[in-house]
Amino acid sequence: MPMMCGGTSESKPATDEVQQICNEVKPKAEEHAAKSFDVFTAKEFKTQVVAGTNYFIKVHVGADEYLHLRVHRPLPHENKPLSLHSVQTSKTQHDEIAYF
């Protein structure tokens, strides 16, 4: 099913690229959550095409705890870094990734 313009994609298993995005924003996510994480593994994600791409990523951070990250990747010609837009804490493995 094609993605609706401006809408989010279907949830997909995390890729190496998505894990790399998580690795890059991990320090800011830890700052937002006010704790550090020994585990920070991307599990699944959705994307939204805007002026660049928004990634909505479910991240396992140890035990039964998960975070949802919203990360923006600007268009390549803008030469700007990834930005962590927001973080949702206290998520579980079964919480669906939703737009936030």
Buried (B, 14 or more C-beta within 10 A) or exposed (E): EEEEEEEBBEEEEBEEEBBEBBEBBBEBBBEBBEEEBEEBBBBBBBBBEEEBBBBBBBBBBEEEBBBBBBBBBBEEEEEEEBEBBEBBBEBEEEEEBEEE
